[in-house]
Amino acid sequence: MCIGVPGKVILIKGDTAKIEQNGHSHWVNVSSLTEKVKKGDYLLTYQDVAINKVSAKQAKEVLKLHNK
């Protein structure tokens, strides 16, 4: 089973966003999202592709479970 992990957007450049995840930053592709992405948003990602935009509350809940 594969699990998407949320990350916080820190920079946007075209169809990519730099996100912070577990203390590390990396670029993810956001071209498949229908919602506009902005700095401070949380994205659920899998293999460097943004799957969905999630609320800060949802992201923190997932990260809490993921880090157990």
MODELLER restraints for C-alpha pairs under 7 A, 6 or more apart:
rsr = mdl.restraints
at = mdl.atoms
rsr.add(forms.Gaussian(group=physical.xy_distance, feature=features.Distance(at['CA:4:A'], at['CA:44:A']), mean=5.74, stdev=0.5))
rsr.add(forms.Gaussian(group=physical.xy_distance, feature=features.Distance(at['CA:4:A'], at['CA:45:A']), mean=5.12, stdev=0.5))
rsr.add(forms.Gaussian(group=physical.xy_distance, feature=features.Distance(at['CA:4:A'], at['CA:46:A']), mean=4.90, stdev=0.5))
rsr.add(forms.Gaussian(group=physical.xy_distance, feature=features.Distance(at['CA:5:A'], at['CA:44:A']), mean=5.41, stdev=0.5))
rsr.add(forms.Gaussian(group=physical.xy_distance, feature=features.Distance(at['CA:5:A'], at['CA:45:A']), mean=5.41, stdev=0.5))
rsr.add(forms.Gaussian(group=physical.xy_distance, feature=features.Distance(at['CA:5:A'], at['CA:46:A']), mean=6.67, stdev=0.5))
rsr.add(forms.Gaussian(group=physical.xy_distance, feature=features.Distance(at['CA:6:A'], at['CA:21:A']), mean=6.95, stdev=0.5))
rsr.add(forms.Gaussian(group=physical.xy_distance, feature=features.Distance(at['CA:6:A'], at['CA:42:A']), mean=6.23, stdev=0.5))
rsr.add(forms.Gaussian(group=physical.xy_distance, feature=features.Distance(at['CA:6:A'], at['CA:43:A']), mean=5.20, stdev=0.5))
rsr.add(forms.Gaussian(group=physical.xy_distance, feature=features.Distance(at['CA:6:A'], at['CA:44:A']), mean=4.11, stdev=0.5))
rsr.add(forms.Gaussian(group=physical.xy_distance, feature=features.Distance(at['CA:6:A'], at['CA:45:A']), mean=5.89, stdev=0.5))
rsr.add(forms.Gaussian(group=physical.xy_distance, feature=features.Distance(at['CA:6:A'], at['CA:59:A']), mean=5.59, stdev=0.5))
rsr.add(forms.Gaussian(group=physical.xy_distance, feature=features.Distance(at['CA:7:A'], at['CA:19:A']), mean=5.46, stdev=0.5))
rsr.add(forms.Gaussian(group=physical.xy_distance, feature=features.Distance(at['CA:7:A'], at['CA:20:A']), mean=5.28, stdev=0.5))
rsr.add(forms.Gaussian(group=physical.xy_distance, feature=features.Distance(at['CA:7:A'], at['CA:21:A']), mean=4.68, stdev=0.5))
rsr.add(forms.Gaussian(group=physical.xy_distance, feature=features.Distance(at['CA:7:A'], at['CA:42:A']), mean=5.44, stdev=0.5))
rsr.add(forms.Gaussian(group=physical.xy_distance, feature=features.Distance(at['CA:7:A'], at['CA:43:A']), mean=5.43, stdev=0.5))
rsr.add(forms.Gaussian(group=physical.xy_distance, feature=features.Distance(at['CA:7:A'], at['CA:44:A']), mean=6.55, stdev=0.5))
rsr.add(forms.Gaussian(group=physical.xy_distance, feature=features.Distance(at['CA:8:A'], at['CA:19:A']), mean=5.09, stdev=0.5))
rsr.add(forms.Gaussian(group=physical.xy_distance, feature=features.Distance(at['CA:8:A'], at['CA:20:A']), mean=5.21, stdev=0.5))
rsr.add(forms.Gaussian(group=physical.xy_distance, feature=features.Distance(at['CA:8:A'], at['CA:21:A']), mean=6.84, stdev=0.5))
rsr.add(forms.Gaussian(group=physical.xy_distance, feature=features.Distance(at['CA:8:A'], at['CA:40:A']), mean=5.94, stdev=0.5))
rsr.add(forms.Gaussian(group=physical.xy_distance, feature=features.Distance(at['CA:8:A'], at['CA:41:A']), mean=5.77, stdev=0.5))
rsr.add(forms.Gaussian(group=physical.xy_distance, feature=features.Distance(at['CA:8:A'], at['CA:42:A']), mean=4.47, stdev=0.5))
rsr.add(forms.Gaussian(group=physical.xy_distance, feature=features.Distance(at['CA:8:A'], at['CA:43:A']), mean=6.46, stdev=0.5))
rsr.add(forms.Gaussian(group=physical.xy_distance, feature=features.Distance(at['CA:9:A'], at['CA:17:A']), mean=6.34, stdev=0.5))
rsr.add(forms.Gaussian(group=physical.xy_distance, feature=features.Distance(at['CA:9:A'], at['CA:18:A']), mean=5.84, stdev=0.5))
rsr.add(forms.Gaussian(group=physical.xy_distance, feature=features.Distance(at['CA:9:A'], at['CA:19:A']), mean=4.33, stdev=0.5))
rsr.add(forms.Gaussian(group=physical.xy_distance, feature=features.Distance(at['CA:9:A'], at['CA:20:A']), mean=6.55, stdev=0.5))
rsr.add(forms.Gaussian(group=physical.xy_distance, feature=features.Distance(at['CA:9:A'], at['CA:39:A']), mean=5.08, stdev=0.5))
rsr.add(forms.Gaussian(group=physical.xy_distance, feature=features.Distance(at['CA:9:A'], at['CA:40:A']), mean=5.17, stdev=0.5))
rsr.add(forms.Gaussian(group=physical.xy_distance, feature=features.Distance(at['CA:9:A'], at['CA:41:A']), mean=5.42, stdev=0.5))
rsr.add(forms.Gaussian(group=physical.xy_distance, feature=features.Distance(at['CA:9:A'], at['CA:42:A']), mean=6.08, stdev=0.5))
rsr.add(forms.Gaussian(group=physical.xy_distance, feature=features.Distance(at['CA:10:A'], at['CA:18:A']), mean=5.66, stdev=0.5))
rsr.add(forms.Gaussian(group=physical.xy_distance, feature=features.Distance(at['CA:10:A'], at['CA:19:A']), mean=5.44, stdev=0.5))
rsr.add(forms.Gaussian(group=physical.xy_distance, feature=features.Distance(at['CA:10:A'], at['CA:20:A']), mean=6.81, stdev=0.5))
rsr.add(forms.Gaussian(group=physical.xy_distance, feature=features.Distance(at['CA:10:A'], at['CA:39:A']), mean=5.32, stdev=0.5))
rsr.add(forms.Gaussian(group=physical.xy_distance, feature=features.Distance(at['CA:10:A'], at['CA:40:A']), mean=6.28, stdev=0.5))
rsr.add(forms.Gaussian(group=physical.xy_distance, feature=features.Distance(at['CA:11:A'], at['CA:17:A']), mean=5.65, stdev=0.5))
rsr.add(forms.Gaussian(group=physical.xy_distance, feature=features.Distance(at['CA:11:A'], at['CA:18:A']), mean=5.00, stdev=0.5))
rsr.add(forms.Gaussian(group=physical.xy_distance, feature=features.Distance(at['CA:11:A'], at['CA:39:A']), mean=5.93, stdev=0.5))
rsr.add(forms.Gaussian(group=physical.xy_distance, feature=features.Distance(at['CA:12:A'], at['CA:18:A']), mean=6.20, stdev=0.5))
rsr.add(forms.Gaussian(group=physical.xy_distance, feature=features.Distance(at['CA:15:A'], at['CA:29:A']), mean=5.93, stdev=0.5))
rsr.add(forms.Gaussian(group=physical.xy_distance, feature=features.Distance(at['CA:15:A'], at['CA:30:A']), mean=5.38, stdev=0.5))
rsr.add(forms.Gaussian(group=physical.xy_distance, feature=features.Distance(at['CA:15:A'], at['CA:31:A']), mean=5.11, stdev=0.5))
rsr.add(forms.Gaussian(group=physical.xy_distance, feature=features.Distance(at['CA:16:A'], at['CA:27:A']), mean=6.32, stdev=0.5))
rsr.add(forms.Gaussian(group=physical.xy_distance, feature=features.Distance(at['CA:16:A'], at['CA:28:A']), mean=5.46, stdev=0.5))
rsr.add(forms.Gaussian(group=physical.xy_distance, feature=features.Distance(at['CA:16:A'], at['CA:29:A']), mean=4.53, stdev=0.5))
rsr.add(forms.Gaussian(group=physical.xy_distance, feature=features.Distance(at['CA:16:A'], at['CA:30:A']), mean=5.39, stdev=0.5))
rsr.add(forms.Gaussian(group=physical.xy_distance, feature=features.Distance(at['CA:17:A'], at['CA:27:A']), mean=5.52, stdev=0.5))
rsr.add(forms.Gaussian(group=physical.xy_distance, feature=features.Distance(at['CA:17:A'], at['CA:28:A']), mean=5.46, stdev=0.5))
rsr.add(forms.Gaussian(group=physical.xy_distance, feature=features.Distance(at['CA:17:A'], at['CA:29:A']), mean=6.57, stdev=0.5))
rsr.add(forms.Gaussian(group=physical.xy_distance, feature=features.Distance(at['CA:17:A'], at['CA:30:A']), mean=6.65, stdev=0.5))
rsr.add(forms.Gaussian(group=physical.xy_distance, feature=features.Distance(at['CA:18:A'], at['CA:25:A']), mean=6.52, stdev=0.5))
rsr.add(forms.Gaussian(group=physical.xy_distance, feature=features.Distance(at['CA:18:A'], at['CA:26:A']), mean=5.38, stdev=0.5))
rsr.add(forms.Gaussian(group=physical.xy_distance, feature=features.Distance(at['CA:18:A'], at['CA:27:A']), mean=4.32, stdev=0.5))
rsr.add(forms.Gaussian(group=physical.xy_distance, feature=features.Distance(at['CA:18:A'], at['CA:28:A']), mean=6.36, stdev=0.5))
rsr.add(forms.Gaussian(group=physical.xy_distance, feature=features.Distance(at['CA:19:A'], at['CA:25:A']), mean=5.37, stdev=0.5))
rsr.add(forms.Gaussian(group=physical.xy_distance, feature=features.Distance(at['CA:19:A'], at['CA:26:A']), mean=5.68, stdev=0.5))
rsr.add(forms.Gaussian(group=physical.xy_distance, feature=features.Distance(at['CA:19:A'], at['CA:27:A']), mean=6.27, stdev=0.5))
rsr.add(forms.Gaussian(group=physical.xy_distance, feature=features.Distance(at['CA:20:A'], at['CA:26:A']), mean=6.79, stdev=0.5))
rsr.add(forms.Gaussian(group=physical.xy_distance, feature=features.Distance(at['CA:27:A'], at['CA:48:A']), mean=6.74, stdev=0.5))
rsr.add(forms.Gaussian(group=physical.xy_distance, feature=features.Distance(at['CA:28:A'], at['CA:48:A']), mean=4.41, stdev=0.5))
rsr.add(forms.Gaussian(group=physical.xy_distance, feature=features.Distance(at['CA:28:A'], at['CA:49:A']), mean=5.11, stdev=0.5))
rsr.add(forms.Gaussian(group=physical.xy_distance, feature=features.Distance(at['CA:28:A'], at['CA:50:A']), mean=6.25, stdev=0.5))
rsr.add(forms.Gaussian(group=physical.xy_distance, feature=features.Distance(at['CA:29:A'], at['CA:48:A']), mean=6.30, stdev=0.5))
rsr.add(forms.Gaussian(group=physical.xy_distance, feature=features.Distance(at['CA:29:A'], at['CA:49:A']), mean=4.77, stdev=0.5))
rsr.add(forms.Gaussian(group=physical.xy_distance, feature=features.Distance(at['CA:29:A'], at['CA:50:A']), mean=5.93, stdev=0.5))
rsr.add(forms.Gaussian(group=physical.xy_distance, feature=features.Distance(at['CA:30:A'], at['CA:49:A']), mean=6.46, stdev=0.5))
rsr.add(forms.Gaussian(group=physical.xy_distance, feature=features.Distance(at['CA:30:A'], at['CA:50:A']), mean=5.21, stdev=0.5))
rsr.add(forms.Gaussian(group=physical.xy_distance, feature=features.Distance(at['CA:33:A'], at['CA:52:A']), mean=6.63, stdev=0.5))
rsr.add(forms.Gaussian(group=physical.xy_distance, feature=features.Distance(at['CA:42:A'], at['CA:53:A']), mean=5.91, stdev=0.5))
rsr.add(forms.Gaussian(group=physical.xy_distance, feature=features.Distance(at['CA:42:A'], at['CA:54:A']), mean=5.51, stdev=0.5))
rsr.add(forms.Gaussian(group=physical.xy_distance, feature=features.Distance(at['CA:42:A'], at['CA:55:A']), mean=6.37, stdev=0.5))
rsr.add(forms.Gaussian(group=physical.xy_distance, feature=features.Distance(at['CA:42:A'], at['CA:56:A']), mean=6.22, stdev=0.5))
rsr.add(forms.Gaussian(group=physical.xy_distance, feature=features.Distance(at['CA:42:A'], at['CA:59:A']), mean=6.63, stdev=0.5))
rsr.add(forms.Gaussian(group=physical.xy_distance, feature=features.Distance(at['CA:43:A'], at['CA:50:A']), mean=6.05, stdev=0.5))
rsr.add(forms.Gaussian(group=physical.xy_distance, feature=features.Distance(at['CA:43:A'], at['CA:52:A']), mean=5.76, stdev=0.5))
rsr.add(forms.Gaussian(group=physical.xy_distance, feature=features.Distance(at['CA:43:A'], at['CA:53:A']), mean=4.51, stdev=0.5))
rsr.add(forms.Gaussian(group=physical.xy_distance, feature=features.Distance(at['CA:43:A'], at['CA:54:A']), mean=5.78, stdev=0.5))
rsr.add(forms.Gaussian(group=physical.xy_distance, feature=features.Distance(at['CA:44:A'], at['CA:50:A']), mean=5.85, stdev=0.5))
rsr.add(forms.Gaussian(group=physical.xy_distance, feature=features.Distance(at['CA:44:A'], at['CA:51:A']), mean=5.53, stdev=0.5))
rsr.add(forms.Gaussian(group=physical.xy_distance, feature=features.Distance(at['CA:44:A'], at['CA:52:A']), mean=5.22, stdev=0.5))
rsr.add(forms.Gaussian(group=physical.xy_distance, feature=features.Distance(at['CA:44:A'], at['CA:53:A']), mean=6.12, stdev=0.5))
rsr.add(forms.Gaussian(group=physical.xy_distance, feature=features.Distance(at['CA:44:A'], at['CA:54:A']), mean=6.59, stdev=0.5))
rsr.add(forms.Gaussian(group=physical.xy_distance, feature=features.Distance(at['CA:45:A'], at['CA:51:A']), mean=5.30, stdev=0.5))
